[in-house]
């Protein structure tokens, strides 16, 4: 039996798509093995959000080649879509497959007649359908992902993703419900809805719908125990979604909302269509309706034009926000994005210093939020793995507090 290994970088959409590739290969008779094991086929599902993710993608390709120079090495994902010729130069690479052709990978690697290197990179700008391959297993995870949307129309000035993923497009509601039922049947108790621009869900469908309508149908028409949203833009966090979160029996009281900067001039330069005041209003609206909600935010350090004054403005704003944690990203220059041509690029050393300050503040926020929950009753989905340092079982509360449990049944 042929052995296949896959390594995945980046977002939950990538992880869902990788899981779909693995299931399709299993149906074709492949045995899925860990990436550091000898394999006949290595698949690297890449990310290109930052220079670091580009570097990590190339390192994985080289690891695969060292493991078995005779293996079929397939490179896919966003980096493959943006820079196929660069990745084709890496040792051992046989197939470079863009994001719009991922569904072809199981058939391609099952074909024993591949002769020479092939680059299969369709133009994503013309895509109109959102693929959603069937996935029922997420190895080593209690929590499952479900991709319901792909692509983005926002074109934030720092972001390469619209060029790697194409326009926003959604999985039809009935298909989402069918996939969810399959996951529940397979034993999934929590599912994370994911997309590149999740809040844009349904705008491209006929008849048009929206994310809140999808959430209501999931609760009404499936037996799922717990539902979580991956990430939602502030403008898409409607009063209807907040009210649904307050009243729902299945939607987790947890949101991840990209902010990027607390300085309004920087937000405009980023092509983010809200002000810091509007962002605060959304946070306060959530907490007024759902006081126990855990809210995480994305913050970027060192965007071009971020002066010391702009950074201090942003830091002060962040200090005042009643959120649970930060994800901090140092600005990374992405060729092809509008931000590359902006004046005032910040020195790498300064970006690192600012990112460290933001991470420190984020850690303080996380500790404060977690400590406020001490003594409370929490529903915890216990994972199959144990914490390496304590040996305790681990899991997450509904509002995304990590919890260690000395002994627990899987319920």
PAPA-893643 format. One record per residue (C-alpha): residue number from 1; residue in one letter; x, y, z. Coordinates in Angstrom, 2 decimals, decimal comma. Each point is the difference from the previous one (the first is absolute). Layout:
<recs>
- NUM  A  X  Y  Z
...
</recs>
This chain:
<recs>
- 1  X  0,00  0,00  0,00
- 2  X  1,30  3,48  -0,86
- 3  X  0,76  2,28  2,92
- 4  X  -0,88  3,70  -0,04
- 5  X  0,95  2,76  2,44
- 6  X  -1,34  3,55  0,15
- 7  X  1,16  3,13  1,82
- 8  X  -2,27  3,01  0,27
- 9  X  0,84  3,61  0,78
- 10  X  -2,29  2,95  0,52
- 11  X  -3,71  0,42  0,54
- 12  X  -2,83  -2,37  0,89
- 13  X  -1,17  0,04  -3,63
- 14  X  3,32  -1,56  -0,99
- 15  X  -0,37  -2,60  2,76
- 16  X  -3,49  -0,91  -1,18
- 17  X  1,18  -0,36  -3,59
- 18  X  2,97  -2,12  1,09
- 19  X  -2,35  -2,27  1,95
- 20  X  -2,10  -0,37  -3,15
- 21  X  3,07  -1,00  -2,02
- 22  X  0,95  -2,58  2,64
- 23  X  -3,46  -1,59  0,01
- 24  X  -0,07  -0,14  -3,79
- 25  X  3,43  -1,67  -0,04
- 26  X  -1,12  -2,51  2,62
- 27  X  -2,95  -0,95  -2,19
- 28  X  2,49  -0,62  -2,83
- 29  X  1,99  -2,45  2,12
- 30  X  2,71  2,27  1,40
- 31  X  1,22  -0,34  3,58
- 32  X  0,39  3,39  1,70
- 33  X  3,21  0,23  2,05
- 34  X  1,64  2,78  2,05
- 35  X  1,98  2,53  -2,03
- 36  X  3,31  -1,07  1,55
- 37  X  -0,58  -3,62  -1,03
- 38  X  1,19  -1,58  -3,25
- 39  X  -2,69  0,57  -2,62
- 40  X  -0,56  -0,45  -3,71
- 41  X  -1,91  3,29  -0,30
- 42  X  0,62  3,20  1,96
- 43  X  -2,52  2,86  -0,21
- 44  X  0,86  3,45  1,33
- 45  X  -3,04  2,27  0,37
- 46  X  1,61  3,42  0,18
- 47  X  -0,82  3,44  1,39
- 48  X  1,34  3,33  -1,29
- 49  X  -1,39  2,53  2,49
- 50  X  3,51  0,89  1,23
- 51  X  3,64  -0,46  -0,99
- 52  X  0,27  -2,45  2,90
- 53  X  -2,75  -2,23  -1,42
- 54  X  1,74  0,05  -3,41
- 55  X  3,22  -1,11  1,69
- 56  X  -1,77  -2,74  1,98
- 57  X  -1,61  -1,30  -3,19
- 58  X  3,36  -0,31  -1,74
- 59  X  1,49  -1,71  3,06
- 60  X  -2,75  -2,62  -0,05
- 61  X  0,65  -0,73  -3,67
- 62  X  3,69  -0,52  0,75
- 63  X  -0,79  -2,26  2,96
- 64  X  -2,17  -2,16  -2,25
- 65  X  2,74  -0,24  -2,61
- 66  X  2,58  -1,01  2,60
- 67  X  -2,37  -2,66  1,34
- 68  X  -0,50  -1,61  -3,41
- 69  X  1,62  1,56  -3,09
- 70  X  -1,99  -2,40  -2,18
- 71  X  -3,38  1,05  1,43
- 72  X  -2,65  1,93  -1,89
- 73  X  0,00  3,48  1,57
- 74  X  -3,14  2,09  -0,50
- 75  X  -0,08  3,67  1,00
- 76  X  -3,36  1,71  0,28
- 77  X  -1,70  2,84  1,90
- 78  X  0,29  3,77  -0,18
- 79  X  3,79  0,20  -0,50
- 80  X  -0,34  -2,46  -2,89
- 81  X  -2,66  2,22  -1,56
- 82  X  2,05  3,21  0,35
- 83  X  3,51  -1,27  -0,82
- 84  X  -0,19  -3,35  -1,82
- 85  X  3,29  0,52  -1,89
- 86  X  1,89  0,66  3,25
- 87  X  -1,29  -3,20  1,57
- 88  X  0,62  -2,01  -3,16
- 89  X  3,72  0,69  0,50
- 90  X  0,05  -1,77  3,38
- 91  X  1,66  -3,44  -0,10
- 92  X  -2,28  -2,92  -0,80
- 93  X  -3,16  1,98  -0,73
- 94  X  -2,09  -1,83  -2,61
- 95  X  -3,38  1,75  0,24
- 96  X  -0,85  3,60  0,86
- 97  X  -3,77  0,32  0,38
- 98  X  -1,73  3,32  0,59
- 99  X  -2,88  0,62  2,40
- 100  X  -2,57  -0,30  -2,77
- 101  X  1,13  -3,53  -0,87
- 102  X  0,45  -1,64  3,41
- 103  X  -2,89  -2,36  -0,66
- 104  X  2,06  -1,53  -2,84
- 105  X  2,86  -1,12  2,28
- 106  X  -1,36  -3,47  0,99
- 107  X  -0,46  -0,91  -3,67
- 108  X  3,35  1,47  -0,97
- 109  X  2,01  -1,94  2,57
- 110  X  -1,91  -3,20  -0,81
- 111  X  1,11  0,33  -3,62
- 112  X  3,09  -2,15  -0,47
- 113  X  0,76  1,61  -3,38
- 114  X  1,26  3,39  1,19
- 115  X  2,91  0,80  -2,27
- 116  X  2,04  3,03  1,02
- 117  X  -0,96  3,06  2,01
- 118  X  -3,47  1,50  -0,33
- 119  X  -1,34  3,38  1,12
- 120  X  -3,79  0,10  0,31
- 121  X  -0,90  3,52  1,08
- 122  X  -3,36  1,24  -1,32
- 123  X  -0,93  3,68  0,08
- 124  X  -1,89  0,35  3,30
- 125  X  -1,47  3,38  -0,98
- 126  X  -2,56  -1,77  -2,18
- 127  X  -1,19  -2,53  2,60
- 128  X  -3,72  0,05  0,81
- 129  X  -0,52  -3,23  1,98
- 130  X  1,20  -0,89  3,50
- 131  X  1,24  -3,56  0,27
- 132  X  -0,81  -1,87  3,20
- 133  X  1,43  -3,53  -0,13
- 134  X  -1,52  -2,50  2,44
- 135  X  1,96  -0,24  3,25
- 136  X  -0,99  -2,15  2,96
- 137  X  3,29  -0,41  1,89
- 138  X  2,48  2,43  1,49
- 139  X  2,81  -2,15  1,36
- 140  X  0,94  0,80  3,60
- 141  X  -2,74  2,63  0,37
- 142  X  -3,26  0,02  1,93
- 143  X  -1,00  3,18  -1,80
- 144  X  -0,84  -0,18  -3,72
- 145  X  0,17  2,74  -2,63
- 146  X  -2,50  0,66  -2,75
- 147  X  0,84  2,29  -2,89
- 148  X  -3,11  1,94  -1,08
- 149  X  1,59  2,89  -1,91
- 150  X  3,12  0,76  -2,03
- 151  X  1,60  3,09  -1,52
- 152  X  -0,11  3,69  0,90
- 153  X  -1,06  3,23  -1,71
- 154  X  1,40  2,43  2,57
- 155  X  3,57  0,53  -1,27
- 156  X  1,49  1,34  3,22
- 157  X  3,19  1,74  -1,07
- 158  X  2,34  -2,39  1,86
- 159  X  -1,72  -3,26  -1,02
- 160  X  0,89  -2,39  -2,82
- 161  X  -2,87  -2,40  0,72
- 162  X  -2,54  1,36  -2,56
- 163  X  2,60  -0,68  -2,70
- 164  X  0,62  -3,51  1,33
- 165  X  -3,62  -0,97  0,64
- 166  X  -2,10  1,98  -2,48
- 167  X  -3,38  1,66  0,54
- 168  X  -2,36  -0,77  2,86
- 169  X  -2,19  -3,03  -0,59
- 170  X  -2,13  -2,14  2,29
- 171  X  -1,02  -3,62  0,45
- 172  X  -3,80  -0,30  -0,47
- 173  X  -1,92  -0,29  3,27
- 174  X  -1,33  -3,51  -0,68
- 175  X  3,53  -1,22  -0,76
- 176  X  1,26  1,51  3,27
- 177  X  -2,75  -1,79  1,92
- 178  X  0,81  -3,29  -1,74
- 179  X  3,71  0,29  0,86
- 180  X  -0,85  0,87  3,60
- 181  X  -2,23  -3,04  0,35
- 182  X  2,84  -2,18  -1,31
- 183  X  2,35  1,45  2,61
- 184  X  -2,54  -0,58  2,79
- 185  X  -0,58  -3,57  -1,21
- 186  X  3,78  -0,56  0,11
- 187  X  0,08  1,12  3,65
- 188  X  0,90  3,70  -0,16
- 189  X  -1,44  1,89  2,95
- 190  X  1,34  3,46  -0,83
- 191  X  0,37  1,46  -3,48
- 192  X  1,77  3,24  -0,90
- 193  X  -1,51  1,79  -3,00
- 194  X  2,83  1,41  -2,03
- 195  X  0,58  2,10  -3,09
- 196  X  2,44  2,54  -1,41
- 197  X  -2,62  2,74  0,55
- 198  X  -2,58  -1,86  2,07
- 199  X  -2,26  3,01  0,53
- 200  X  -0,52  0,31  -3,76
- 201  X  -1,73  -3,37  -0,01
- 202  X  -3,06  -0,19  -2,25
- 203  X  0,31  3,31  -1,84
- 204  X  0,87  -1,78  -3,25
- 205  X  -2,67  -2,70  0,25
- 206  X  -3,34  0,01  -1,80
- 207  X  -2,20  0,67  1,84
- 208  X  2,29  2,16  2,09
- 209  X  0,34  -0,86  3,68
- 210  X  2,32  0,87  2,91
- 211  X  2,04  -1,53  2,78
- 212  X  -2,62  0,47  2,71
- 213  X  -2,63  -1,82  -2,06
- 214  X  2,46  -2,88  -0,46
- 215  X  0,65  -0,14  3,77
- 216  X  -3,72  -0,17  0,75
- 217  X  -0,54  -2,83  -2,48
- 218  X  2,93  -1,95  1,46
- 219  X  -1,54  0,20  3,47
- 220  X  -3,49  -0,86  -1,25
- 221  X  0,89  -2,76  -2,45
- 222  X  3,00  -1,90  1,41
- 223  X  0,88  -1,80  3,24
- 224  X  3,32  1,79  0,46
- 225  X  0,89  0,64  3,66
- 226  X  2,40  2,93  -0,36
- 227  X  0,63  2,46  -2,83
- 228  X  2,82  2,53  -0,15
- 229  X  0,88  2,80  -2,42
- 230  X  3,60  0,21  -1,18
- 231  X  0,42  3,73  -0,70
- 232  X  -2,40  2,78  -0,88
- 233  X  0,61  3,55  -1,21
- 234  X  -1,36  2,82  2,21
- 235  X  -2,36  1,25  -2,73
- 236  X  -1,47  -3,51  -0,35
- 237  X  -0,67  -0,37  3,73
- 238  X  -3,63  1,06  -0,23
- 239  X  -2,47  0,54  2,82
- 240  X  -1,83  -3,10  -1,28
- 241  X  3,11  -2,16  0,47
- 242  X  0,59  1,43  3,48
- 243  X  -3,63  -0,70  0,97
- 244  X  0,26  -3,52  -1,40
- 245  X  3,15  -0,61  2,05
- 246  X  -1,82  1,17  3,13
- 247  X  -2,98  -2,29  -0,57
- 248  X  1,53  -3,03  -1,73
- 249  X  0,36  -3,36  1,70
- 250  X  2,93  -1,01  -2,23
- 251  X  1,97  3,10  -1,12
- 252  X  3,09  0,52  2,16
- 253  X  0,41  3,32  1,79
- 254  X  3,28  0,60  -1,75
- 255  X  0,96  2,36  -2,83
- 256  X  3,22  0,75  -1,83
- 257  X  -0,14  3,44  -1,61
- 258  X  2,83  1,54  -2,07
- 259  X  0,84  3,55  1,12
- 260  X  3,55  0,47  -1,41
- 261  X  0,55  3,50  1,45
- 262  X  -1,53  2,35  2,55
- 263  X  1,11  3,07  -1,97
- 264  X  -2,56  1,33  -2,49
- 265  X  2,55  1,32  -2,50
- 266  X  1,68  -3,39  -0,16
- 267  X  -3,38  -1,72  -0,38
- 268  X  -0,73  2,21  -3,02
- 269  X  3,40  -0,78  -1,52
- 270  X  -0,72  -3,70  0,53
- 271  X  -3,30  0,40  -1,89
- 272  X  -1,90  -1,19  3,06
- 273  X  -3,53  1,39  -0,17
- 274  X  -0,62  0,96  3,62
- 275  X  1,41  2,32  2,65
- 276  X  1,35  -0,92  3,42
- 277  X  -3,17  1,49  1,49
- 278  X  -2,21  -2,21  -2,15
- 279  X  2,07  -3,02  0,99
- 280  X  -0,41  0,83  3,69
- 281  X  -3,76  0,36  -0,48
- 282  X  -0,18  -3,56  -1,39
- 283  X  2,02  -1,40  2,91
- 284  X  -2,21  1,79  2,51
- 285  X  -3,16  -1,18  -1,78
- 286  X  1,17  -3,61  0,31
- 287  X  0,88  0,28  3,68
- 288  X  -3,17  1,86  0,89
- 289  X  -2,03  -2,87  -1,46
- 290  X  2,38  -2,89  0,86
- 291  X  2,14  1,11  2,98
- 292  X  1,88  -3,30  0,24
- 293  X  1,12  0,07  -3,66
- 294  X  3,68  -0,61  -0,69
- 295  X  1,16  2,38  -2,72
- 296  X  3,35  -0,31  -1,75
- 297  X  1,35  2,52  -2,49
- 298  X  2,68  0,15  -2,71
- 299  X  2,52  2,84  0,29
- 300  X  2,78  0,93  -2,42
- 301  X  3,30  1,62  1,00
- 302  X  2,00  2,28  -2,28
- 303  X  -2,32  0,68  -2,92
- 304  X  1,56  2,59  -2,38
- 305  X  -0,53  3,49  1,37
- 306  X  -0,45  -1,19  3,58
- 307  X  1,89  2,75  1,81
- 308  X  0,87  -0,16  3,68
- 309  X  -3,05  2,19  0,65
- 310  X  -2,30  -2,30  -2,01
- 311  X  1,31  -3,04  1,84
- 312  X  -0,56  1,67  3,40
- 313  X  -3,54  0,92  -1,06
- 314  X  -0,63  -3,60  -0,97
- 315  X  1,56  -1,38  3,19
- 316  X  -2,09  2,33  2,18
- 317  X  -3,14  -1,03  -1,85
- 318  X  0,85  -3,69  0,44
- 319  X  0,64  0,43  3,71
- 320  X  -3,53  1,35  0,40
- 321  X  -1,75  -2,76  -1,98
- 322  X  -1,78  -2,66  2,14
- 323  X  1,23  -2,95  -2,07
- 324  X  1,39  -3,41  0,97
- 325  X  3,12  -0,36  -2,16
- 326  X  1,96  1,25  -3,01
- 327  X  1,49  -1,69  -3,05
- 328  X  2,96  2,21  -0,92
- 329  X  1,42  0,12  -3,53
- 330  X  3,13  1,94  -0,98
- 331  X  -0,64  1,76  -3,32
- 332  X  1,41  -2,06  -2,88
- 333  X  0,62  1,55  -3,42
- 334  X  -1,99  -1,92  -2,61
- 335  X  0,92  0,79  -3,63
- 336  X  -3,13  0,80  -1,98
- 337  X  -1,82  1,72  2,86
- 338  X  -0,67  3,74  0,21
- 339  X  1,88  0,39  3,29
- 340  X  3,33  -0,76  -1,67
- 341  X  -0,11  3,38  -1,75
- 342  X  -0,97  1,98  3,11
- 343  X  2,54  2,38  1,57
- 344  X  1,37  -0,36  3,51
- 345  X  0,96  -3,66  0,20
- 346  X  1,00  -0,85  3,56
- 347  X  3,38  -1,55  0,84
- 348  X  -0,05  -3,72  0,80
- 349  X  1,51  0,57  3,44
- 350  X  -2,74  2,49  0,87
- 351  X  -2,70  -2,38  -1,28
- 352  X  1,37  -2,74  2,28
- 353  X  0,06  2,35  3,01
- 354  X  -3,59  1,10  -0,61
- 355  X  -1,19  -3,58  -0,54
- 356  X  1,60  -1,00  3,32
- 357  X  -1,80  2,83  1,81
- 358  X  -3,30  -1,04  -1,57
- 359  X  0,53  -3,64  0,95
- 360  X  0,76  1,02  3,57
- 361  X  -3,23  1,97  0,20
- 362  X  -1,88  -2,87  -1,62
- 363  X  1,35  -2,44  2,59
- 364  X  -1,14  2,30  2,79
- 365  X  -3,47  0,18  -1,57
- 366  X  -0,14  -3,80  -0,27
- 367  X  1,02  -0,54  3,64
- 368  X  -2,51  2,57  1,20
- 369  X  -2,86  -1,54  -1,98
- 370  X  0,85  -3,55  1,06
- 371  X  0,39  0,98  3,67
- 372  X  -3,43  1,62  0,04
- 373  X  -1,48  -3,40  -0,82
- 374  X  1,56  -1,69  3,07
- 375  X  -2,79  -1,50  2,11
- 376  X  -2,53  0,00  -2,83
- 377  X  -1,75  -3,00  -1,54
- 378  X  1,19  -0,69  -3,55
- 379  X  -0,98  -2,49  -2,68
- 380  X  3,23  -1,51  -1,34
- 381  X  0,51  -2,11  -3,10
- 382  X  2,78  -2,37  1,09
- 383  X  2,59  -0,83  -2,64
- 384  X  1,56  -3,39  -0,64
- 385  X  3,51  1,22  0,81
- 386  X  1,57  0,80  3,35
- 387  X  2,00  3,06  0,91
- 388  X  3,69  -0,81  -0,40
- 389  X  1,24  1,72  3,17
- 390  X  -2,71  -1,12  2,46
- 391  X  -1,46  -3,18  -1,47
- 392  X  -3,49  1,40  0,61
- 393  X  -2,79  -0,25  -2,53
- 394  X  -0,58  3,27  -1,80
- 395  X  -2,77  1,81  -1,77
- 396  X  -1,62  3,35  -0,64
- 397  X  -2,98  1,67  1,58
- 398  X  -2,76  1,41  -2,16
- 399  X  1,62  3,45  0,20
- 400  X  3,41  -1,44  -0,92
- 401  X  1,73  -0,22  3,35
- 402  X  2,58  -2,83  -0,03
- 403  X  -0,70  -2,35  2,91
- 404  X  1,97  -2,92  1,47
- 405  X  -1,94  -2,79  1,70
- 406  X  1,62  -2,68  2,16
- 407  X  -2,40  -2,72  -1,15
- 408  X  -3,01  0,40  -2,25
- 409  X  -2,33  -2,03  -2,14
- 410  X  -0,17  1,04  -3,67
- 411  X  -3,22  1,94  0,19
</recs>
